[in-house]
Amino acid sequence: MEYIQLALIIILFLIALNLWTKVDSLEGRIKGLQYTLKQLTKQSGLPENPVNATLRKLIKEGEDIKAIKKARETLGLSLLEGKEYIDKLKEEN
């Protein structure tokens, strides 16, 4: 019985490790695609997302939480993604 439990734990550990590796790989690919998209946007002369002006105004006023909320509502981001988006806008300024 102990061997079965140990085998199950090892199998679960290997599955979790495999999933973690795949998620890490996908995150890297997403970052690469974001970089490529940003470069293509710059080269093509496409205008920036109009909501960014509103978000920058909120950031300038010290309303980071409202800016995150607005970014989430407008862009359909999760809380973490909204925070990261606002942080990137802050860095650009």
C-alpha positions as CSV (number, residue, x, y, z in Angstrom):
1,M,0.0,0.0,0.0
2,E,2.9,2.4,0.8
3,Y,4.5,1.7,-2.6
4,I,1.2,2.7,-4.4
5,Q,1.0,5.9,-2.4
6,L,4.6,6.7,-3.1
7,A,4.2,5.9,-6.8
8,L,1.1,8.2,-7.0
9,I,3.0,11.0,-5.3
10,I,5.9,10.6,-7.7
11,I,3.5,10.6,-10.7
12,L,1.7,13.7,-9.4
13,F,5.0,15.4,-8.9
14,L,6.2,14.6,-12.4
15,I,2.9,15.9,-13.8
16,A,3.1,19.1,-11.8
17,L,6.7,19.6,-13.0
18,N,5.7,19.0,-16.6
19,L,2.9,21.5,-16.4
20,W,5.1,24.1,-14.7
21,T,7.7,23.7,-17.5
22,K,5.0,24.1,-20.2
23,V,3.6,27.2,-18.5
24,D,7.0,28.7,-18.2
25,S,7.7,28.0,-21.9
26,L,4.3,29.6,-22.9
27,E,5.0,32.7,-20.8
28,G,8.3,33.1,-22.6
29,R,6.6,32.8,-26.0
30,I,3.9,35.3,-25.0
31,K,6.6,37.8,-23.9
32,G,8.3,37.3,-27.3
33,L,5.0,37.9,-29.1
34,Q,4.3,41.0,-27.1
35,Y,7.7,42.4,-28.0
36,T,7.2,41.6,-31.7
37,L,3.7,43.2,-31.6
38,K,5.1,46.3,-30.0
39,Q,7.8,46.6,-32.6
40,L,5.4,46.1,-35.5
41,T,3.1,48.7,-34.0
42,K,5.9,51.2,-33.8
43,Q,7.1,50.5,-37.4
44,S,3.6,50.7,-38.9
45,G,2.8,54.0,-37.2
46,L,-0.4,52.7,-35.6
47,P,-1.8,55.0,-32.9
48,E,-1.5,54.0,-29.3
49,N,-4.6,52.7,-27.5
50,P,-6.8,55.7,-26.7
51,V,-7.4,54.5,-23.1
52,N,-3.7,55.0,-22.3
53,A,-4.2,58.8,-22.2
54,T,-6.9,58.4,-19.6
55,L,-4.8,55.9,-17.7
56,R,-1.7,58.3,-17.7
57,K,-3.9,61.1,-16.4
58,L,-5.2,58.9,-13.5
59,I,-1.6,57.9,-12.8
60,K,-0.4,61.5,-12.8
61,E,-3.2,62.3,-10.3
62,G,-2.0,59.5,-8.0
63,E,-5.1,57.4,-8.8
64,D,-3.3,54.2,-9.5
65,I,-6.1,52.0,-8.2
66,K,-8.7,53.8,-10.4
67,A,-6.2,53.4,-13.4
68,I,-5.9,49.7,-12.7
69,K,-9.7,49.4,-12.5
70,K,-10.2,51.3,-15.8
71,A,-7.5,49.2,-17.5
72,R,-9.2,46.0,-16.4
73,E,-12.7,47.2,-17.5
74,T,-11.5,48.5,-20.8
75,L,-8.9,45.9,-21.8
76,G,-10.4,42.9,-20.1
77,L,-7.3,42.2,-18.0
78,S,-7.0,40.3,-14.7
79,L,-6.0,42.2,-11.6
80,L,-2.4,41.2,-11.9
81,E,-2.3,42.0,-15.7
82,G,-3.9,45.4,-14.9
83,K,-1.3,46.2,-12.3
84,E,1.5,45.2,-14.6
85,Y,0.0,47.3,-17.4
86,I,-0.2,50.4,-15.2
87,D,3.3,49.8,-13.9
88,K,4.6,49.7,-17.6
89,L,2.8,53.0,-18.3
90,K,4.5,54.5,-15.2
91,E,7.9,53.3,-16.4
92,E,7.4,54.9,-19.8
93,N,6.8,58.3,-18.1
